[in-house]
Amino acid sequence: MTSLFDRASRLIERPGFVATLTGLIVNTVLCVFKLGVGLSTSSLALLSDGVNSLTDAVSSFAILIAVQISHKAPDEGHPFGHRRAEPIAGLILAIFAGIAGFEILKAATIRLYTGETVQTLGPWPFVVLAGSILAKGGLSVFFQRIGERMNSPAILAGAADSRIDILISLGALLGITGAYFGFLFMDTLVALVISFFIFRTGYRIGSENIDYLMGKSPRNE
C-alpha cells in the first residue's frame, strides 16, 4: 500500500502528468454534455463537437498510459526500452480520429440529401457550447504555462489544440444559432467543417508518429 501511495505521489508531482490528467477530465466532461444535449436536440454540429472532445479525451488517456509504459526500464524482451509505446498510442488515436471524422462526414452528407434537420432548440446547446469555450480557454492558458515551464512541445501542442477547439465550438455555436433563427442547414454545414478538422487532427498525429517509428531525421531546428 505504501509503495502504491508513493508512486501516486510521485506522479502527482509531475506537472506533465497533472496537465494531461486535467485535460482528460475536462474533455471527458465536455464530451458527455455535448453528446447528451446533441442527441436530445439532433444537432449534428453539437454532436460533431462532442466527438471532437471525445477524440481529445481518448488522446489524453492514451498519452497517460503510453507515458507510463514508455518509462519502464529495458528488459529481456525489450532491450531498447519501451519508448515506442507513445507513437503506437498516437497511431491508434489517428485511426480513431479518422473513423470518427468519416462517420460525421457520412451523417452530414446523408442529412443534406434527406433534408433532415435539428429538433427544437432550447437554451442547453448554447449553455454547453459557451461553457466549452470558457473551459478550453482556461485549459489553453494552463497548458501554455506548464509547457513553457517544462519546455515541453507536447504540452504546448495541447495548448494550441485547445485554441483550435475554441474555434470549433464557436463554429458549432454559429451553426445552432443559425438553426435557431430558421437557417436549419447551417447546423449540418458546420458539422461538415468539423469533420474535416477531426480528419486533419488524425492525419497530423498519424504522420508524425509514423515518421518517428520509421526513424525519419528531425528538422534542423
Sequence and secondary structure as in RCSB ss.txt:
>XXXX:A:sequence
MTSLFDRASRLIERPGFVATLTGLIVNTVLCVFKLGVGLSTSSLALLSDGVNSLTDAVSSFAILIAVQISHKAPD
EGHPFGHRRAEPIAGLILAIFAGIAGFEILKAATIRLYTGETVQTLGPWPFVVLAGSILAKGGLSVFFQRIGERM
NSPAILAGAADSRIDILISLGALLGITGAYFGFLFMDTLVALVISFFIFRTGYRIGSENIDYLMGKSPRNE
>XXXX:A:secstr
 HHHHHHHHHHHT HHHHHHHHHHHHHHHHHHHHHHHHHHHT HHHHHHHHHHHHHHHHHHHHHHHHHHHTS   
SS TT STTHHHHHHHHHHHHHHHHHHHHHHHHHHHHHHT       SHHHHHHHHHHHHHHHHHHHHHHHHHHH
T HHHHHHHHHHHHHHHHHHHHHHHHHHHHTT THHHHHHHHHHHHHHHHHHHHHHHHHHHHHTT      
